Amino acid sequence: MSNDDPADELLELLGQERVRHILAATSRESRSAKELSEECDVALSTIYRRVEDMLASDLLVERTRIEQDGSHHSVYEANVDHLDVEIDDGTIDVKVHVREDAAQRFSRIWSDIRES
């Protein structure tokens, strides 16, 4: 993505049907690139390109899935709780509100307590 405005980049990214499909699929459960490729019915290389952009924009997080046989591979989860789009005084601003897992929530609360 070559645009310098983060809001424009994010809106352009979300305008892509495959990005929205990936985001919807990973909001239900973690998915590997192969699983996403099959679900979206597109080439694995396309999934990797979209996932890379989505990771850079904090729309996805990458985790490691360990299988029963000990093998492991990357899986992706939606990292978005919700988006706010604000249009005011000739500007458009997009805020991504990311999900917090239990460890992140504990760290944030602990940090807030220590700062009090």
N, C-alpha and C positions, 0 to 999 in steps of 0.2 A: 504494500500500500504506500503510495507516494505522497499523499496529501499531508500537509503540515498541521491541519486543524484536527485535534483528536475527536471532536464531535462529528465532523464530516466523515472521518475514517470509520468511526463506530457505526454511524447511520448507513454508510456505504456497505460495510460488512454485514450488518443486519438486513440489508436489502437483498442479500443473496439467498435464494430459496434453500440451497444446500446448507448454509450456515444455520438457518432457522430450523431445518430438519435435524441437524446434529445437536443443536441446543435443546430441542424438544426431546429427542431420544435420550440424551445424557441427563436430562432433568429427572427421568424415571429411575435410571440406574446407570452405574459405570459401564462404559462400552469400550472395547478395543477398537483400533482402527479397522481391523478386519470385520468386526461385527457392524461397525458403522458403514463400511463399504457395502456389505450385503444388504443392510436395512435401507440405505439410500440408493442402492442400485447404481453406484458409480465406481470408477476405478480407485484403487487404493491410493494411488499417487494424488488424486484429487482430494481425497479425505485428508491426507497428510498436509497438503497445502492449506486447506481450510482450517484444520486443527492448529497449525502453526500460527496463523493469523489470529485465531480465537484465543490461544494461549497468551499471545502478546497483548491482547486487549482485555485480559482477565475475564473473558467470558467462560473459559474452561480452566480446570486444573488437571494436572497429570498425576496419576498415582501408579503404584506398582501392584499388580495382582499376582499373588503366588498361588500356583496350582497345586493340587494334591501330590503330583509327581515331583514337585520341587522346582519346576520350571517357572519362569516369571516373565511378565510382559507389561507394557504400559496400557493403562486404561484411562479414560477421560470422563470427567463429571462436569456438569454445568456448575458454574461458580456464581451464577447470577440469581439474586433473590428478586430484584426488580430494577427497572430502569426509570429514570425521570427525565423527561424532555421539557426544558423550559425555554419558551420563546419570549424574549423581553428586550425592548429597546434596540431592535434591529439585530439581535444576536440569538443564536440557538445554542443551548448548553445541554449536554447529555451527561447524566450522572449514573454510574453503574453501582448498584448496591449489591455487594457480594455476600454470599452465604458464609456463615461462621460455623465451624464444627465445634464440638465441645471443648477441645483444647484451646482453640482460638478465643472462644467466649470466656473461658476461665482466665486466660492470660490478660484479656482486656479488662475484666472485672478486677483482677488482682492489681493490675497497673493503676486503675482508677482508685482503688482503696489506698494504695501506697502514696498516691499523689494528694490524697485528701488531708 
